[in-house]
Amino acid sequence: MSVTTSDTRRRATPVDLAPTTPNLAKMHRSAIGAELRDAFDGFDASAWPDDEVRRARRQWASRADAEFASTAQFAGLVHALTRLGAPIELIGAATRLVTDECRHADLCQRFAAALGDDTPVGAGRHALSVVPTEAPTWFAVARAILTACALGEQISVTVLDALRAVCDAPLAAAVCERIGSDERFHARFGYEALAWILPRLTDDERQRLERGLPSLLGHFEQTCSGGPDVLARIVEQDVTFERRAGNLGTLARDEYAALFYASLEADVLPGLTALGFDAPQAWAARHDAR
C-alpha cells in the first residue's frame, strides 16, 4: 500500500469494478480471495453517522487510488527483475506483491462504493511507474524497493494496525487486518531483497542511494501529514488508538502524522541502519534536502 492520507482524488486510470465474464471473475476471485468481497453485499452505510460516512468515503477512495498505483508499480518491478535476470526466488517473492495490491485496490474501492462513492477514479499515470522499463538497472530496482517497501509498506503496517484498532465496523476492521497482514510481507520482502541487492551495487550507486535518503524521508514525512510544526505540536500528546464508536476506519491528520513518527522510530530507521545506511543522519538532514 502506498502511504496516503490525502482526500484529493486524481481523475485518471479507474479502479473498475465492472463484471467481465464468469470465468474471468472466478480466476480473479481465486487469486485475490472472495471471503471479504462477498461481505460488502450486506453492508448498510445508513446505519452509520453521516459525517463519518463522508469522511470514510473519502479516505477509503484515496486508499483505493494508492493501492491501484501500487499494483502497477510492483508489476513494473517484477518486469524489471525478470529483464535483469534476477534469481527466480527473488522474482517469485515479488510476484505476490502484485496480486496483494490488486486485492487491496478491489477491497478499498468496494468499501468506498458501499459508502456511496460512485466515481471510479484511480491513480494518476505519473504514479504508475517506479522502474524504467526500457533499460532497468539494479540501482533503479534498489531505489524502488527502498521507497515502496522499506519505507512505504513499513509505514503502512503501523497505520493499518491503528485503523483496525479504532474501527467500530467489523467489516472495516477485517479489511484493515487483511491488508495489514499482506503489507507486513511486503515490508519484510523489501528488507530481504535489499539485503541481497545492496552488496551487488557499486560504491557509487550505494552512495547515491544514501544521498537520496534525506529527500525520501522528508517526502514521506510530508505525505503523512507531518512536518516540524506538526511534530512540535504532537510530541507531548498521548495519542491512543482504540475502538471508537461509529468509526469506519478513519483517522485525523495529526494521527496519521503521529503514526508516521512512531513507525519511523520503531521500524524504519532501525531497518535502514541494519542495511548499513546512516539513517539518523539522513533523518536529521531531511529538511536540508528540500
Secondary structure, 3 states (H helix, E strand, C coil): CCCCCCCCCCCCCCCCCCCCCHHHHHHHHHHHCCCCHHHHHHCCHHHCCHHHHHHHHHHHHHHHHHHHHHHHHHHHHHHHHHHCCCCHHHHHHHHHHHHHHHHHHHHHHHHHHHCCCCCCCCCCHHHCCCCCCCCCCHHHHHHHHHHHHHHHHHHHHHHHHHHHHHCCCHHHHHHHHHHHHHHHHHHHHHHHHHHHHHHHCCHHHHHHHHHHHHHHHHHHHHHCCCCHHHHHHHCCCCCCCCCCCCCCCCCCHHHHHHHHHHHHHHHHHHHHHHCCCCHHHHHHCCCCCC
